[in-house]
Amino acid sequence: MIERELAYKFLREMVLLRRFEERTAQAYQQGKIGGFCHLYIGQEAVAVGAINALRDSDYVLSAYRDHGHALAKGMSAREVMAELFGKVTGCSKGKGGSMHLFSKEKKFLGGNGIVGAQIPIATGVGWAIKYRKRDDVVLCFFGEGAINQGAFHESLNLASIWRLPVIYICENNRFGMGTPVERASSIYDLSQKAYAYDMARSHVDGMDVIEVYNTVNEAVARARGRSLPTLIEARTYRYRGHSMSDPIHGHYRTKEDVEEQKKHDPILNLKNYLIQNHLWDESDYQKIEDEVKNIVTDALQFSDSSPEPDDSELFTDIYTGEYYGRTHG
């Protein structure tokens, strides 16, 4: 059993992620957000449970479904929403958009648009930590659609050989775009992939924030204390389509399937836990909803009123021809 204060922290963060994404969907439909946009609705327990097991100096890397991870790592709703709006006040100056959130200060190293690209990068961060003789750890989030790529296997092999403090978290939301995992993987328990690399493994209920938190805590202790990697499969479910360009239910699942999964909603699960353990307070929950509503509304207003990047920003934060000529003759 966890303390009431921590449980309510989990609840507040999951509600923030949920309400932020709901308003993001509305803004996208209003044409205020362009490009690709992948929502995290339904998967909140994975980001919140896992990242709460870290300390501030630890690193997080994610894929393109990254809004929830960025917020859970402590990035503000303002800087995330402004980035989605393509505004200069966004965390990447409006240049990255939905898939390329980044914060050096918060140790959130993306947001990566290429499937699986963050896995070898996270492995490299783990190597840098060990090289510098620090005791930080790395969480690397990716979907099950990335797990059968070469970069995944190469990274886990190196992490095991070099004993790197990296925790690889596969968020198995069952559909790589629209393909059921059963049609894309020769095994159903994806955490078994760790056996090939003599690596610790776990699979958890990704709709249970407390189970995620406890499991990742164990992996963090292993990484921080013994510099050993872990592969965790978190079985979760996304309620929306693969992206905003995908119908809510797609052609690969039914409305009834989605509604059945919502009976195991991570926010509902935590509410039930609080009630069963006599920790529930309806007035406290309403305070959370009111606070979150104000935060998200403020983020939308801030993003609406923020300026777009100046044309000169096209030539900043890039490798220029002058730089290339100076280093390559």
Beta strands, then each sheet from edge to edge (+ up, - down):
strand 1: 59-61
strand 2: 138-143
strand 3: 166-172
strand 4: 175-176
strand 5: 179-180
strand 6: 200-205
strand 7: 230-235
sheet 1: 1+ 2+ 3+ 7+ 6+
sheet 2: 4+ 5-
end
